[in-house]
Amino acid sequence: MLAAGLTVALVGCGDDSEPKKPDAAATENTYPGYAATMDPVEAAMTLVPERAKTLAVTDYDEVKSLFGLDAITSRSSPADQRDLWSRADKGAAQVSGGLLRGVDQRLQNRYKWGAADVTWEARFTGGGKEGFLIKVADRVKPGPAVKAGVGPLKGAKFDPETHLITKNTATPDAENWAAQEAMIAVAGGPATSTYVVKGCAEGGPKEKTRLAPVEAFSVEFRGGLATLRLGEDRDDLFVRLKLGDRVAAYKKVFTNGVADPSSGRIGFRVKSPVTAATLVTSEPVPFAVCD
């Protein structure tokens, strides 16, 4: 039975890789920088300001793959694009919300590209500023739309070398999340969507518990699975599972929880990825509270 339980834990928790390490150790004047080979969450962390509190990342290449629609772009027929977004909105976790969806038609009509050309996107909040990163396909030329300040692109910048559209991101000489071990430890790997929080979730048990401190946590979605990451070597995960069961909304959506203390992960099956994504971005995550 023990062996079977461990197998379920590994399946529920998804990626088994060791926590990522920054490409370069931070020094007084140097911080880890963006690289195209990085997974979206790790890549976004290199540009998230140190004072930010939350990071929401959606990998739209992964979203498309969920439904076998990898080839859909703004050049696809309107019907095919509507099919993509209809399926995504009904069956995929999108914690970042789809930054360009509201101006998609305007972008297509005037600038010949749109939301279906987004590879991944990330939105961060807290620390006095909100901002975002949008990685677009290499063939796309978003410069004119960025210059015109279309919708959320007002005040943004486009780098033709990285194909990143950014707003209020960390400068190369400023500390970023990728320079912080606690943040990299919960970055995870390839996923449909990942929501990362610096510190613990709001709330907490009224009674005394054996909860260890939380420096950061993430909730990662891959299809119908979700993984909570708190960092390695945790002895409080089973207590945290019980705390989550006290919150009806979470108990209903996050099911079959399995803890792996050595890796600091709790794996779940989610009944509705869309509902689950809405929960973690709008309500405190009970599995990640502090005393």
Secondary structure, 3 states (H helix, E strand, C coil): CHHHHHHHHHHHHCCCCCCCCCCCCCCCCCCCCCCCCCCHHHHHHCCCECCCCEEEEEEHHHHHHHCCCCCCCCCCCHHHHHHHHHHHHHHCCCCCCCCCHHHHHHHHHHHCCCHHHEEEEEEEECCCCCEEEEEECCCCCCHHHHHHCCHHHCCCEEECCCCEEEECCCCCCCCEHHHCHHHHCCCCCCCCEEEEEECCECCCCCCCCCCCCCCEEEEEEECCEEEEECCCCCCCHHHHHHHHHCCHHHHHHEEEEEEECCCCEEEEEECCHHHHHHHHHHCCCHHHECC
